[in-house]
Amino acid sequence: MRLDLTPSAVDRGGYGDAVTPWENPGWRADALAWATRELSGAGRPATGEWRARVRPWSVLLRFTVADGGVVWFKANPPGSAFEAGLARALADWVPEHVLRPLAVDTGRGWSLLPDGGDDFRTLLAREPADPRSWEAPLHQYAAMQRALVPHADAIERLGVPGARTTDLTGLFDRILTESTQSTALRPDDRTRLLALRPQVARWCAELAAAGVADTLDHADLHEGQLFRPRPGRFTFFDWGDALVSHPFCSFLVPARQAVRAHGPGVLPRLRDAYLEPWTGDGHTAADLRHALRPAGRLATLGRAAAWGRLFPGAYTSATSTGPVETAGSLLAILDEPPV
């Protein structure tokens, strides 16, 4: 069926001034035509009701389909257009840990994904507070990262940015230069960061010496980025911020979330749940725990880099979301990480 170009609702969050392809009627018509054609080809034709969620880093369309379910269309900006191809590849490499796309257009950075149900954040809000809630997902996520180590080069060939452990000092330099040029970084903060550079290089060397291979880093693994399709099983999604980097950089975001919810006493068990899959490579638990500290510092670089992956022209001011968030994420490298 041909869908009306007007959705039943448009959610812009707090980003009403951001410019995205959504503002272009021709783009909307093309996206709807592709989505409805692919849905029909997958045997799940759209019923006519659909909604939009528009952000500077993605456009999401939510379709109801004839079998009563929900399917999501996602459009990425050029900086994260790799996500469509990455999602398809992950479904082949680690199918038990991810959603399998119904269709992808890698050239345009479009994908159609089945609904994963309620995300982990929604489930946590319904259940009694449990400091151990992150243990199982972190253990499974680490197992997935370890399984993807042999695919690290192939992941980069899909367009996922490389931020290899030995290259993170260069990434620090690039982000610092760009933040200074955008004027989002205050001169005194720039001075503090410049003084930190020798330590950044030492952290990189220390992390590389741990001997854990680079692999896929989600870079933003919070409660809204995973599902629990059944008790004890988790699936991970939303790879638009991903990097090929040191795997332990992934621990920073969930560690922060857990500390906010339960306090720092939650960290030892979560840390050990995450690290356990890596002990199979001959590393001692003590060495792995030691490596988490420099990884926690350097993980802020991936977060800072991700804020550059917005739709072109989404913002033009140095005081807008992208530059400000980039500078703020870079400054977080000055803080002791929760490890």
C-alpha positions, -999 to +999 in steps of 0.1 A: +000+000+000+010+036-005+015+055+028+004+090+033+034+113+036+021+127+069+027+106+100+004+103+129+030+119+152+065+135+150+087+134+181+115+159+179+125+157+215+145+189+224+159+193+189+133+212+171+158+235+155+180+207+140+180+204+102+177+168+090+166+150+058+132+148+074+126+184+063+129+174+026+095+161+012+113+142-016+135+124+009+105+114+030+087+101-001+118+080-011+122+067+024+086+057+027+086+041-008+117+020+001+104+010+035+069+000+022+084-020-007+108-039+016+081-045+042+059-060+015+088-081+002+094-094+037+058-105+040+050-078+066+032-050+047+026-017+065-010-010+076-009+027+071-002+040+106+033+053+112+052+077+134+085+096+132+113+103+157+137+130+145+171+136+160+203+153+147+219+118+146+191+097+131+156+096+117+134+067+130+100+057+115+078+033+134+055+012+113+027-010+123+025-041+100-003-065+090+007-092+115+001-068+143+038-062+150+060-032+147+090-025+124+115+003+126+131+022+097+163+040+106+182+066+085+218+074+097+238+105+087+269+100+066+292+098+096+273+067+108+259+053+076+280+022+082+254+011+108+232-006+081+259-028+068+273-034+103+239-046+116+236-070+087+271-084+093+267-087+130+235-108+124+257-132+105+286-132+129+269-131+163+232-137+156+224-146+192+234-111+204+218-087+179+187-080+159+186-093+123+176-065+098+147-072+075+164-050+049+193-026+045+204+000+020+241+004+027+245+032+002+220+054+018+225+043+054+189+029+058+178-001+076+146-019+086+147-036+119+122-058+138+109-046+171+129-059+200+102-052+226+108-031+256+143-019+261+163-026+292+156+008+307+118+001+306+123-033+321+144-019+350+118+007+357+092-020+362+112-044+384+126-040+420+159-023+421+186-049+417+223-040+419+231-072+399+209-063+369+238-053+347+259-084+354+244-108+328+242-082+300+278-071+305+290-107+306+271-115+273+283-082+257+319-090+265+315-125+251+302-109+219+331-085+217+355-114+221+338-134+193+342-104+170+379-100+175+387-120+143+363-097+124+379-064+135+395-056+101+363-065+083+343-042+106+365-013+097+361-022+060+323-017+065+331+019+073+332+017+111+357+043+123+390+029+136+402+041+169+428+014+176+444+014+210+478+026+196+461+054+177+441+069+205+466+097+212+461+109+177+424+108+182+428+129+213+449+155+193+423+156+165+393+162+188+412+187+209+421+207+177+386+206+163+370+216+197+394+245+199+386+256+164+348+255+171+353+277+202+332+252+222+363+246+244+373+274+268+410+284+267+416+273+303+401+239+295+423+236+264+454+243+286+444+216+310+439+191+282+472+200+265+490+194+298+474+160+299+486+148+266+518+130+278+496+111+303+472+102+274+501+086+256+511+067+287+475+054+291+475+042+255+508+024+260+496+009+292+464-004+276+482-018+246+506-036+269+476-055+284+475-076+253+438-076+247+430-072+210+409-044+195+374-052+185+340-036+183+332-009+209+296+001+211+307+034+228+273+042+242+260+011+259+233+025+282+200+009+293+182+021+262+206+002+238+197-034+247+167-057+249+160-087+271+139-109+247+137-136+273+150-141+309+187-144+309+192-134+272+201-099+259+204-084+225+223-052+217+215-026+191+220+010+179+256+009+166+258+045+152+285+055+177+305+024+173+343+022+169+369-004+164+390+001+195+400-014+228+370-035+240+373-023+276+363+012+265+328-001+264+327-005+302+326+032+310+290+040+300+272+011+318+295+016+348+284+052+351+247+041+348+250+015+375+268+038+399+241+064+394+214+038+402+231+018+430+263+036+442+299+026+437+296-006+457+280-022+426+312-020+406+333-049+417+307-075+406+299-058+374+336-054+366+343-091+372+312-101+352+324-081+322+360-093+325+354-130+329+351-138+292+385-123+286+403-146+311+400-174+285+429-158+265+454-164+293+451-131+310+450-129+348+420-113+365+443-088+382+459-077+349+425-073+333+412-052+362+443-030+359+436-024+322+401-011+329+415+021+345+433+035+314+404+022+292+380+042+313+399+074+307+404+067+270+367+057+264+358+094+266+375+099+233+350+076+215+321+094+231+336+128+220+342+115+184+306+103+181+291+137+185+306+146+151+283+121+134+253+144+129+234+152+098+253+178+077+240+212+086+221+199+116+237+228+136+258+258+125+266+273+159+296+264+180+273+266+210+249+240+196+246+204+207+273+187+186+303+210+195+293+214+231+288+177+237+321+169+219+340+193+242+322+180+273+330+144+265+366+153+258+369+171+292+356+139+309+390+124+303+402+145+332+378+126+356+386+094+374+365+067+358+342+045+378+360+012+375 
